[in-house]
């Protein structure tokens, strides 16, 4: 891990996936706090229900009460799409942005949901237009492969939102020329190998962990160390 004197001068803004709740990042925040690093985990779960411009409500909620500057912004999974917008709002306060097993948006224009992902979302959407909670998309074997203990599964379920399908229908504007030199990528599961390759092709600093998509929750010490290593070399 980096020199404690250096890391305590930074803080962490932790952005959870729209399909998960803030509990998915609280173990990481707790480990950071034990190292003397201020960490904030905004609760974004209500923003997905906004009837219009839910993406904008999510970004606004993420930056409403940021930790002290300079900060490292960390986004997990689907939160990656919003990181350039969040970094743009924070401007120079954000000294680094780390995608953890996260989607990388385009370099500009708009982000839209891929057809194959859209088909998956359709398959878990009920007649009322609301998707099943993310953890219910998968088989018991899939969930066990994530390394979750029963109490951890219950913890994640407690604030996991049932997201309206329409949340993924709205194109999300991406800032043109977002400052990719500040960005880094941490891959924790094989499902994000393609995203890791794209980050490397763009010249980002990258790390590969042999874990699961929820290593950010189940292995917070390892993930925090990798995040600080990435930003420390930025």
N, C-alpha and C positions, 0 to 999 in steps of 0.2 A: 504494500500500500504506500501511497505517497507520503512525503514528510508531513506530519500532523500540523506543523506550523503553517504550511502552505495551504492545506485543505481547509483549515478553519477560516481562512479569509474568503472562502467561497460558500455559497449556499446552493441548495437543490430545489428546483421546481419540478415536481413529479406529476406527469399528466397521464391519467389512466385511460385505457381503451373505452370507447363509448359502449362496448358490450360488457364491460366489467365495471366494478365500483371502486371507490377509493381504498377499500380494504385490500385490493390486489397490490397496492404499493406501500401500505403502511409498514410491513416488515422492513422494507428498504429504508423508509424514513426513520424507523427506530434504530437500525444499525448505524445510519448516518449520525443520528443524534448521539449515540454512544461514542462516536469518534469526534464529537464536538462540531459537527456540521449541521447547520440549520437546514431543515427540510420542510417543504410545504406540499401538501397533497390536496388540492382543491377538489371538492365534490362536484362532479359534472353530470351526475345522473339525471337531474331534472331537465337539463338542457335538451336532451334528445326528444322530449315531448313537445317542444315548442312547435306551434302550428306552421310557422314560417321561419326561414333562415335559422334553423336549429344549429347549423355549423357556426354561424356568427355568435349565437348565444354561448356555445361551447367555448369559443376562443375568448370571448369577453369574461366568462367565468374563470377561465384558466389564469388570466392575467389580472383579475380584480384585486387581489391582495398578494402580490408576489413577495417572496422572501427578499432579504437585503441583497443588494448587488455587491460584488459581481456574482452571477449565478450560473449554474449549469442547468439547462432544461433537458429533462429526460422524458421521452415519450415511449409508451409500450403499445405494441400491436397496432390497432386501428388509429391510435392517437398520432401515428407518424404523419398522416395526411395533413394534420393541422399544425405541425411544428414550424414550417416556414411562416405561417400567419402569426403564430405566437411569438416567434423570434422577431418578426417585423414590429409587433406592438412593443416589445421590450427594448428594441434597439440595442444600444451599446451595453445595457445592463446584463445581457446574456453573453457570457464569454465562451460558451460552448453549448452545443446541442447534440444529444446522443439518442439515436434511434435504437431501441432494444427490441429485437424480433418484431420490427415494425415496418409498415408499408412506407415506401418512398414515393412521394407525389411527383408529377412531372416538373420540368424546369420552369414552366410558366403555363399560362392558359387556364384550363380547368381540370380538376380531377373528377373522373366519373367511375362508378362501380363497374368492374369488369363483368362481361356477360356470364362467365362461369361462376363468379362469386354471387352475382344476382340470382342465378338459378339455385344456388345453395340457400340463399336468403328466402327465396320463394318457397322452398321446400319446408322451411321451419316457420312459416307465417300462417297464423290462424285466420279464420273468416272475418275477424274484427280488424285485420290489418296489423296486428301486433305479433312480433316474432317471439318464439319461445326464448326463455333465458338461455344464454350461451352455453351453459354447462349441460343443458338438456338436449343440445344438438348431437351429443356424442354418446357412444355406448359406454357401459360400465368399464369395459376393458380399456377404452380410450382414456377415460378419466383416471383409472389406476396407473396408466402409463405416465401420467403427469406427476406422479409421486405425491399426490395429495392424501393426507390422513383425513379420516371422517370429520374431525373437528375443523380442519382447514377448509374442506368442501363446504361445510355449514357456514363458516365465516365468510367465504366468498359469495355464497348464495344470499346472505343476509342483505347485501346492498347491490346485488346484481340487477340491473334494470331489465324490464321487458320492453325492448325498443320497438317503436313503430317502424314498419317496413319503409315508410316514406322517408325516414331519415337518410337512407342510402340512395334515394332517387334524385336528390338535388345536386347539380354540379357545384363543386367547391372551387372558388377562384384561388389560384396559386400565384403569389407575387412573382413577376418576371425577374429573373436574375437574382434569386435569393442567394445570400452569401454562403455558398456551399463550403467555403474554406473553414467555416466554424463548425461544420457538421462531422459526426463520426457515427460508426455503425457497430453495434454489438449483436451478434447472432447467437441465440441460445438454443435453437432447435433446427433440425434439418429442413423443416418446411420453409424456412426463410433463407435458404442457400442462394436462391436467385436474387433476392434483395441484397444479400451480402456481396455477390458478384457485381451487381450494379453500382454499389457504393465504392467498391474497389476500382471499378472502371472510371469512376468520376474523381478518383484521386483522394478519397476520404481515408482517414485512419480507421482501421477495422480490427475487430477481435472476434474469434470464434470460441464459444464455449460449448462443450458437449453436455447439454442439459435438455430441458424441455421448454415449451412455450411459457410455462409458468415458473421458470427458474427465478425470475425477478421476485416471486413471492416465496418460493420454497428454499431458495439459496441466496438470500439477500446479501450475505457477506461476500460471496464470490462475485456477484453481479456488481456490487458497489466498488469492489477493488478494481474490476475491469473498467468500469466507467471512469474512475479517477485516473487510471492508467492512460486511457484514451485521451482524456482532456489534458492530462499532464504533459502529453507529448504533442499537444496542439500548438 
